[in-house]
Amino acid sequence: MSSDLWSFSLGTYARPGVEAACLTLQSAGVNVCLLLCGLWLAERGVACHQQRLELLRSVSEPWDAEVVRPLRALRVQWKVAAGGDAELRDLREKMKVLELEAERHLLLRLERAAINWPQSEATDHSAWLDGVAADAANLDRNALNQLRVAVTGT
């Protein structure tokens, strides 16, 4: 397991089925960076409870709303037009890199908020996944379960 959240997130996202599950959950309104943070905390044996979820949301929501989602929205908005415009396609690729960098900064913020939380032997991935995704409008439970299985193997 990677000790830092960014490395953990990259490794987790590269596992079979994780990218598709994350994109499905993102479409339902789940913050994927927050989701990956919850998985990282579960792997570290950090207990999930409401106060921790609220703190992570308070760190995540402003950055996600003001930085990550606007970059993503612009990149998505340019998708069709970029198909026939080489300059716009180049800008869209740069936007994708900038969006990923904004997500990296969000993960760093989340890590700083949670790095000193006590660790135990017990891990409960489902508690973190359910807690993080609780507010999603149209939560796809299958995608959430697929993500849990991809990370835990069970």
Secondary structure, 3 states (H helix, E strand, C coil): CCCCHHHHHHHHHCCCCHHHHHHHHHHCCCCHHHHHHHHHHHHCCCCCCHHHHHHHHHHHHHHHHHHHHHHHHHHHHCHHHHCCCHHHHHHHHHHHHHHHHHHHHHHHHHHHHHCCCCCCCCCCHHHHHHHHHCCCCCCCHHHHHHHHHHHHCC
